[in-house]
């Protein structure tokens, strides 16, 4: 099934984000303005430790950070990247010896660091947000929280209204206002008073209310991880995870009353962020109240992703940062499938067969209507993993879809599409699989149903000759009969679909009967429940 063709080497890029608390690396491969992630690394070096007392980067944080940069450059070079772009934010921007740090990075590791302004940070965070979220013209607040600063963008859809740089980073606030463990009432009042005063001074009355806040940075992803794990007993990806403002305020109250040692033990909290998480979430809470945000969603991208998009745009692929006007959501899927060099005729045919099965089962089994398009997209993309290799192409498909460019679909929809494609062959969905476990209970059930359908549809084009021209499902008390139409008995297709029917039979709780009907044969009523073909071969 692997129709491999030679293709030109795709450029690879690396972006390094040197923050006040954490240094992050991402390595990607670029094609047609889109990219897929090859590797990621992070180290919490706390470069800004002590900076807001002394005005300088301390010797130990500088040494830790320089060593981390050396390791990250070696990782990037191992992927034979054509360019490494490193940017530094508040700590290096504000430190009196920031230039010394940059000179040492260049001398020791040959790494040139660009110090960016707060407004540049905001722009890069914005590029990541509009890539990952379909804003639909809605008013939104986009917030990036770092260790030293916060960047706030107010936008109507993708049209930016205001940009506010705020000196409210989580490390800065912690070092200046948190002196007790657990946080005393006096420290808490001083912290929130300071945050409110800075918001008053720099934001004032916002130009409009923003019901939705999209947030990037470790504070947002940590907060989402804690809330998600408490709701579902699981951690994992938090991209786009929805939280109410009440959820945030309740979590904040709990965390500020906890001693540091207890916060470090919470599921979803990195030990290196436990001491600054209260100050970070306090900023989110106060901003949400001021801006009228009722829903908060985390973005796992952030300024390093925005930096990559900016580099790609500089190289002449501006389509990566501008959402094309495509009315048909499936056109995004087809474009992505073509980028991955999948067998378009086969995948399109499997998608058609899968939706025919879905249509026959939707009403009797109460399948959600939106599942049809999710299934169709997964069928189009189920074989894109061949781009990387044959043996585990179903697993590769999952990661390619997850990191791929499907801007017309929500983060949840992309997760569903990726999981359904992941389970089109081999192992059944299991709770021990992290990608499956992090879905909600209802989404896990939907994945089981739709991947069971996809397995049979894929089997019905095993020879990739589109021999089966159409099919019809007839449901009985103990079985589901699938009557397939083809010019000649599609023996290989029937054999493979039967072989792949196990998951389908398990989730729909009926045996599958696959039968062939020649095009000229008529189907007549059976017993009022199903229909019987005049001649059948199974």
Order of alpha helices (4+ residues) and beta strands (2+ residues): beta-beta-beta-alpha-alpha-beta-alpha-alpha-beta-alpha-beta-beta-beta-alpha-alpha-beta-alpha-beta-alpha-alpha-alpha-beta-alpha-alpha-alpha-alpha-alpha-alpha-alpha-alpha-beta-beta-alpha-alpha-beta-beta-beta
